[in-house]
């Protein structure tokens, strides 16, 4: 569905400039009032992570960056959208069945 939607709405190949919409369940740090946010990706050449490996129905912890701080602009991307850096861990899966996360997010704290 993602690929077909992408082909019908955008002129670029489906390998680049993908995005996903995410529902925010809880903000742990920072401020975000929207319930749904969009995260843009690319092929990684511009230090952005891809979004193809995230699965519908799973819960993840993200450390997204506002697109206004990006090194590049993607087609149809707004400054209020987000992206994930590819040069560090910016997402991990949360498993509600055992209340654990799998992965490592590095940072100051």
N, C-alpha and C positions, 0 to 999 in steps of 0.2 A: 504494500500500500504506500509506503514511504517513497519508493522509487517511482511508482506510477504518478503520485501526486507531484513529485519533484519534476518529472518530465513534462507534465501538463502546465505547471505554473512558472517554470524557470527555463532559461535558455541554455544554461551550463550543463556539463556532464554531471551525472549523479555521483561521481567520485569526489566532487568538491562542493563546498559551500552548503553542506547539509545543516539542518537544525532540528532540535527536538523541543517540544513543549513539556514542561514539568509542572506538576502540582506540588506546591509547598505544603508540607504537613506541619513543619515547625522550623522556626529560625533560631539557631543556637547562638550565633554571634552576628552582630550587624543589624541592619534594619531593612526589611522588605515588606511592604503592605499588600502587594499583589498576591493573589492565590495561584496564578499561573505565570510562569516566566519562560522565556525562550533562550536556549543555549545554542550558539552557532559553532560550527566546527570547520575544519579544513583537512588537507592531506598531511598536516604536520610540518610542512616546510616553513611556515610562519610562526612556529612554536605554539600552535593551537592543537588541542587534542581532538580526536574523532569522537563521534557519538553513536556509531553503529552497534557497539557491544552492549549498550544498555537495553534492558528487557522490560517490556510493559508488565505491570503488576508487581515488580520488585521495588524495594525501597532502598535508596542510596543516600549517603551523606556526601554533599558536594562543597567544595570551596571555589565557587565561581567568581569571575572577575567581570565587572561591568565593561561592556564593549567600548565605552568611551576611552578606556585605558589600553585598548588594543594597539598593536603595531600596524595592523592592516584593517581594512574595511571589507566586509563581505557584501555581496549583493543583497539588498532588502534588509540589511541589518541596521537597527537603530542604536543610538548611544545608550538607551535604557535596557537593551538586551544584554546577554552574558556570553562568556566563553570560558573554556577550561584550558589552562596552560598545559602543554604537552611535556615540558621539561621537568615536571614534578608530579607527584601523586595528588590528584585533585578530587578524587571520588573513591568511595568504598561502599560495599554492599552491607546493608543492615538486615539481619535475619531476626524477625519477630518471634519465630518459633523457639529460639533459645536466647533471645535478647543479646545478641553479639554482632559485632561488625567484623568484616573480613577485609583486610588490607591495612595500609599505613598511609596516613596523611602527615607529611613533614611540615614543620614550620617553627616559629619562635615559641609558641605555647600551644 
